[in-house]
Amino acid sequence: MKLECVKYGEKMDAAQATCKHPGDYCQHRQSCMIQFIERENRGEQKTAAKETDSRNVER
């Protein structure tokens, strides 16, 4: 799925969704799919890292 930044018109794939201008003010940030998916992807990465760590501790 392709996502488009409403403010800058930048297009990106949902798997690599990251805000290219996180420090800039954006009136669309609260409803931004790029921001939402970026947070969701970060959460999945943290969960995967925790699972890997717990497997290493059990050994």
C-alpha positions in Angstrom: 0.0 0.0 0.0 1.3 3.4 -0.9 0.9 6.3 1.5 1.2 10.0 0.7 2.1 12.9 3.0 -0.6 15.4 2.8 1.6 18.3 3.7 4.7 17.6 1.5 3.2 15.2 -1.1 5.9 12.6 -0.5 4.9 9.0 -1.4 6.1 5.9 0.4 5.4 2.3 0.9 3.5 1.4 4.1 6.2 -1.0 5.2 8.8 1.8 5.4 6.4 4.5 6.6 8.3 7.1 8.5 7.7 10.9 8.8 10.5 12.6 6.9 9.8 15.9 8.8 9.0 14.9 12.4 10.2 18.2 13.9 8.0 20.4 11.6 4.6 21.5 12.5 1.9 19.6 10.7 -1.8 20.3 11.0 -2.5 16.8 9.7 -0.4 14.9 12.3 -3.4 13.7 14.5 -5.0 12.0 11.5 -1.8 11.0 9.6 -1.7 7.4 8.4 2.1 7.7 8.1 2.4 8.6 11.8 0.0 5.8 12.8 1.7 3.1 10.8 5.2 4.3 11.9 4.1 3.9 15.6 2.5 0.6 14.9 5.7 -0.7 13.1 7.9 0.5 16.0 5.6 -1.4 18.4 6.0 -4.6 16.4 9.8 -4.2 16.4 9.9 -3.7 20.2 7.6 -6.8 20.7 9.9 -8.9 18.4 13.0 -7.7 20.3 11.4 -8.6 23.6 10.5 -12.1 22.3 14.0 -12.6 21.1 15.5 -11.5 24.5 13.1 -13.8 26.4 14.1 -16.8 24.3 17.8 -16.1 24.9 17.2 -15.9 28.7 15.4 -19.2 28.8 18.3 -21.1 27.3 
